[in-house]
Amino acid sequence: MTTTEAPHTPARADAPAPAPVRRARRLGPGRPIPFGWAIGPALLLAVWSIGSATGWIDPRNLSAPWDVVRTAGDLIADGRLQEHLWASARRALAGLALGVAAGLVLAVVSGLSRLGEGVIDGPVQIKRSIPSLALIPLLILWFGIGESMKIITITLGVLVPVYLHTHNGLRAIDSRYVELAETVRLGRAAFLRHVVLPGALPGFLLGLRFAVTAAWLSLVVVEQVNATSGIGYMMELARTYGQTDVIVVGLVVYGLLGLLSDGLVRLVQRRALTWRRTLAD
């Protein structure tokens, strides 16, 4: 039995070479950079240090970083910074807790009831368009100039972002899940636990990030209104005496508090939403 071999076709000299295979370019932001969050602050610190060392930045307008560090050490040594920090943290945490609880309850009632939405959504949207600073004169008339006014101001600033994002998360739940819950005859409590809470959780956590920032922003304002303690009071007192370094210490403390609290919420968000894959992963 003979086998026939396929005829060998010689390659032409002028035949084009095969095109190289290109790897698909990744369209997302790329892999996470270790400690990428510190790049921006490090650049700002470098510009600040260079400007102070070369004389581009007048120390009367902005103290040098090493002067700020020395002042912070002095404030820590005599206990003033810890005392003001504790007063500020106490106000911010109280307002944050009340605002998150109120915003969450209002969002659930408004998101699950058309009547609730008609009653609640309008006033919250009105508050959204009014800055907290504009409400302070009225809140002083109602609650005086003590701690109650300060905590209520922070609460109102926190309530709005929690409500908006949680309400949006509730209304974004796929209607097929609701139909499925009705088909399997889930009770009201089971529907809230298995459908509503998981569906609203991404929106709530996003609102919580904005709420934490709003708490510190509101705190800056209220601590400069007849306060006798707190980081804002310390900064206002330093402004009276022209102590730029103390003012910058207060700003750095506010910035660190905001950065750390936002990072904590993002950590909770990442752990609670492990089932979602996003460009941040």
Buried (B, 14 or more C-beta within 10 A) or exposed (E): EEEEEEEEEEEEEEEEEEEEEEEEEEEEEEEEEEEEBEEEEEEEEEEBBEBBEEEEBEEEEBBBBEBBBBBBEBBEEEEBBEBBBEBBBBBBBBBBBBBBBBBBBBBBBBBBEEEBBEEBBEEBEEBEEEEBBEBBEEBBEEBEBEBEBBBBBBBBBBBBBBBBBBBBBBBEBEEEBBEEBEEEEBEEEEBBEBBBEBBBBBBBBBBBBBBBBBBBBBBBBBBBBEBEBBBBBBBBBBBEEEBBBBBBBBBBBBEEBBEEBBEEBBEEBBEBBEEEEEEEE
